[in-house]
Structures are given as structure tokens and as C-alpha cells.
């Protein structure tokens, strides 16, 4: 999923996406431990996507907070 796709998601959808990615990372670790996976570059890709989603989520939360403060 690209950054532009992540920016289009709502806060709740981003939180769900992050949870899904963390579950995928955990499943990949189990697959590595049981020798079902050989390509370890998937860990870096998943971690990068989690970081991108967290960044977008924090930006959206900050924007909402700024809007609330401006309305007060």
C-alpha cells in the first residue's frame, strides 16, 4: 500500500491497518521459526509499512487536535 493510499484512510482504518500489519509480522516470524519462509526481506517491508502508517496516523491526529484547539 502506498503512502497516498494510506493518506486516504480514516483514523480508525489506519489503526486497523496497523494492527493487521503487526499480525502479519508476527505470523511471518512464526513462519521463519518453522522454516516455512526463506525470504527474510519481508520483515523490513512490513516494518516500513507499519512505520509509514503510524506516521500518517500521527499526522491526522495532530491535525484533528489543531482543529479542536482552533474552534475553542
mmCIF file of the C-alpha atoms, coordinates in Angstrom:
data_MODEL
# 
_entry.id   MODEL 
# 
loop_
_atom_site.group_PDB 
_atom_site.id 
_atom_site.type_symbol 
_atom_site.label_atom_id 
_atom_site.label_alt_id 
_atom_site.label_comp_id 
_atom_site.label_asym_id 
_atom_site.label_entity_id 
_atom_site.label_seq_id 
_atom_site.pdbx_PDB_ins_code 
_atom_site.Cartn_x 
_atom_site.Cartn_y 
_atom_site.Cartn_z 
_atom_site.occupancy 
_atom_site.B_iso_or_equiv 
_atom_site.pdbx_formal_charge 
_atom_site.auth_seq_id 
_atom_site.auth_comp_id 
_atom_site.auth_asym_id 
_atom_site.auth_atom_id 
_atom_site.pdbx_PDB_model_num 
ATOM 1  C CA . UNK A 1 1  ? 0.000   0.000   0.000  1.00 0.00 ? 1  UNK A CA 1 
ATOM 2  C CA . UNK A 1 2  ? 1.450   3.355   -0.983 1.00 0.00 ? 2  UNK A CA 1 
ATOM 3  C CA . UNK A 1 3  ? 1.610   6.446   1.189  1.00 0.00 ? 3  UNK A CA 1 
ATOM 4  C CA . UNK A 1 4  ? -1.083  8.131   -0.890 1.00 0.00 ? 4  UNK A CA 1 
ATOM 5  C CA . UNK A 1 5  ? -3.400  5.179   -0.222 1.00 0.00 ? 5  UNK A CA 1 
ATOM 6  C CA . UNK A 1 6  ? -2.674  5.455   3.491  1.00 0.00 ? 6  UNK A CA 1 
ATOM 7  C CA . UNK A 1 7  ? -3.465  9.181   3.488  1.00 0.00 ? 7  UNK A CA 1 
ATOM 8  C CA . UNK A 1 8  ? -6.937  8.452   2.126  1.00 0.00 ? 8  UNK A CA 1 
ATOM 9  C CA . UNK A 1 9  ? -7.802  6.170   5.062  1.00 0.00 ? 9  UNK A CA 1 
ATOM 10 C CA . UNK A 1 10 ? -9.600  7.408   8.176  1.00 0.00 ? 10 UNK A CA 1 
ATOM 11 C CA . UNK A 1 11 ? -8.059  7.261   11.643 1.00 0.00 ? 11 UNK A CA 1 
ATOM 12 C CA . UNK A 1 12 ? -9.958  4.081   12.536 1.00 0.00 ? 12 UNK A CA 1 
ATOM 13 C CA . UNK A 1 13 ? -8.992  2.425   9.252  1.00 0.00 ? 13 UNK A CA 1 
ATOM 14 C CA . UNK A 1 14 ? -5.343  3.337   9.849  1.00 0.00 ? 14 UNK A CA 1 
ATOM 15 C CA . UNK A 1 15 ? -5.441  1.830   13.336 1.00 0.00 ? 15 UNK A CA 1 
ATOM 16 C CA . UNK A 1 16 ? -6.940  -1.363  11.909 1.00 0.00 ? 16 UNK A CA 1 
ATOM 17 C CA . UNK A 1 17 ? -4.310  -1.423  9.139  1.00 0.00 ? 17 UNK A CA 1 
ATOM 18 C CA . UNK A 1 18 ? -1.527  -1.129  11.724 1.00 0.00 ? 18 UNK A CA 1 
ATOM 19 C CA . UNK A 1 19 ? -2.996  -3.997  13.742 1.00 0.00 ? 19 UNK A CA 1 
ATOM 20 C CA . UNK A 1 20 ? -3.238  -6.138  10.598 1.00 0.00 ? 20 UNK A CA 1 
ATOM 21 C CA . UNK A 1 21 ? 0.375   -5.386  9.688  1.00 0.00 ? 21 UNK A CA 1 
ATOM 22 C CA . UNK A 1 22 ? 1.573   -6.251  13.196 1.00 0.00 ? 22 UNK A CA 1 
ATOM 23 C CA . UNK A 1 23 ? -0.318  -9.549  12.986 1.00 0.00 ? 23 UNK A CA 1 
ATOM 24 C CA . UNK A 1 24 ? 1.254   -10.207 9.585  1.00 0.00 ? 24 UNK A CA 1 
ATOM 25 C CA . UNK A 1 25 ? 4.703   -9.506  11.045 1.00 0.00 ? 25 UNK A CA 1 
ATOM 26 C CA . UNK A 1 26 ? 4.066   -11.913 13.905 1.00 0.00 ? 26 UNK A CA 1 
ATOM 27 C CA . UNK A 1 27 ? 2.828   -14.606 11.508 1.00 0.00 ? 27 UNK A CA 1 
ATOM 28 C CA . UNK A 1 28 ? 5.929   -14.103 9.371  1.00 0.00 ? 28 UNK A CA 1 
ATOM 29 C CA . UNK A 1 29 ? 8.151   -14.558 12.413 1.00 0.00 ? 29 UNK A CA 1 
ATOM 30 C CA . UNK A 1 30 ? 6.415   -17.846 13.194 1.00 0.00 ? 30 UNK A CA 1 
ATOM 31 C CA . UNK A 1 31 ? 6.821   -18.936 9.578  1.00 0.00 ? 31 UNK A CA 1 
ATOM 32 C CA . UNK A 1 32 ? 10.543  -18.150 9.776  1.00 0.00 ? 32 UNK A CA 1 
ATOM 33 C CA . UNK A 1 33 ? 10.883  -20.092 13.022 1.00 0.00 ? 33 UNK A CA 1 
ATOM 34 C CA . UNK A 1 34 ? 9.269   -23.145 11.435 1.00 0.00 ? 34 UNK A CA 1 
ATOM 35 C CA . UNK A 1 35 ? 11.413  -22.823 8.289  1.00 0.00 ? 35 UNK A CA 1 
ATOM 36 C CA . UNK A 1 36 ? 8.417   -22.064 6.068  1.00 0.00 ? 36 UNK A CA 1 
ATOM 37 C CA . UNK A 1 37 ? 9.868   -18.793 4.839  1.00 0.00 ? 37 UNK A CA 1 
ATOM 38 C CA . UNK A 1 38 ? 13.222  -18.150 3.228  1.00 0.00 ? 38 UNK A CA 1 
ATOM 39 C CA . UNK A 1 39 ? 12.906  -14.530 2.096  1.00 0.00 ? 39 UNK A CA 1 
ATOM 40 C CA . UNK A 1 40 ? 13.665  -12.508 5.220  1.00 0.00 ? 40 UNK A CA 1 
ATOM 41 C CA . UNK A 1 41 ? 13.358  -9.179  3.400  1.00 0.00 ? 41 UNK A CA 1 
ATOM 42 C CA . UNK A 1 42 ? 9.627   -9.327  4.100  1.00 0.00 ? 42 UNK A CA 1 
ATOM 43 C CA . UNK A 1 43 ? 10.304  -8.253  7.693  1.00 0.00 ? 43 UNK A CA 1 
ATOM 44 C CA . UNK A 1 44 ? 11.854  -4.983  6.571  1.00 0.00 ? 44 UNK A CA 1 
ATOM 45 C CA . UNK A 1 45 ? 8.966   -4.320  4.175  1.00 0.00 ? 45 UNK A CA 1 
ATOM 46 C CA . UNK A 1 46 ? 6.314   -4.930  6.820  1.00 0.00 ? 46 UNK A CA 1 
ATOM 47 C CA . UNK A 1 47 ? 8.131   -2.816  9.421  1.00 0.00 ? 47 UNK A CA 1 
ATOM 48 C CA . UNK A 1 48 ? 8.473   0.019   6.906  1.00 0.00 ? 48 UNK A CA 1 
ATOM 49 C CA . UNK A 1 49 ? 4.760   -0.083  6.119  1.00 0.00 ? 49 UNK A CA 1 
ATOM 50 C CA . UNK A 1 50 ? 3.918   -0.067  9.854  1.00 0.00 ? 50 UNK A CA 1 
ATOM 51 C CA . UNK A 1 51 ? 6.133   2.998   10.327 1.00 0.00 ? 51 UNK A CA 1 
ATOM 52 C CA . UNK A 1 52 ? 4.509   4.789   7.385  1.00 0.00 ? 52 UNK A CA 1 
ATOM 53 C CA . UNK A 1 53 ? 1.023   4.044   8.699  1.00 0.00 ? 53 UNK A CA 1 
ATOM 54 C CA . UNK A 1 54 ? 1.994   5.262   12.178 1.00 0.00 ? 54 UNK A CA 1 
ATOM 55 C CA . UNK A 1 55 ? 3.379   8.482   10.713 1.00 0.00 ? 55 UNK A CA 1 
ATOM 56 C CA . UNK A 1 56 ? 0.196   9.186   8.742  1.00 0.00 ? 56 UNK A CA 1 
ATOM 57 C CA . UNK A 1 57 ? -1.922  8.336   11.800 1.00 0.00 ? 57 UNK A CA 1 
ATOM 58 C CA . UNK A 1 58 ? 0.041   10.745  13.994 1.00 0.00 ? 58 UNK A CA 1 
ATOM 59 C CA . UNK A 1 59 ? -0.272  13.481  11.368 1.00 0.00 ? 59 UNK A CA 1 
ATOM 60 C CA . UNK A 1 60 ? -4.044  13.022  11.199 1.00 0.00 ? 60 UNK A CA 1 
ATOM 61 C CA . UNK A 1 61 ? -4.386  13.007  14.990 1.00 0.00 ? 61 UNK A CA 1 
ATOM 62 C CA . UNK A 1 62 ? -2.294  16.178  15.205 1.00 0.00 ? 62 UNK A CA 1 
ATOM 63 C CA . UNK A 1 63 ? -4.452  17.876  12.561 1.00 0.00 ? 63 UNK A CA 1 
ATOM 64 C CA . UNK A 1 64 ? -7.624  16.961  14.465 1.00 0.00 ? 64 UNK A CA 1 
ATOM 65 C CA . UNK A 1 65 ? -6.157  18.312  17.686 1.00 0.00 ? 65 UNK A CA 1 
ATOM 66 C CA . UNK A 1 66 ? -5.201  21.581  15.982 1.00 0.00 ? 66 UNK A CA 1 
ATOM 67 C CA . UNK A 1 67 ? -8.725  21.943  14.566 1.00 0.00 ? 67 UNK A CA 1 
ATOM 68 C CA . UNK A 1 68 ? -10.246 21.396  18.012 1.00 0.00 ? 68 UNK A CA 1 
ATOM 69 C CA . UNK A 1 69 ? -7.949  23.982  19.565 1.00 0.00 ? 69 UNK A CA 1 
ATOM 70 C CA . UNK A 1 70 ? -8.780  26.477  16.813 1.00 0.00 ? 70 UNK A CA 1 
ATOM 71 C CA . UNK A 1 71 ? -12.507 26.039  17.443 1.00 0.00 ? 71 UNK A CA 1 
ATOM 72 C CA . UNK A 1 72 ? -12.191 26.819  21.160 1.00 0.00 ? 72 UNK A CA 1 
# 
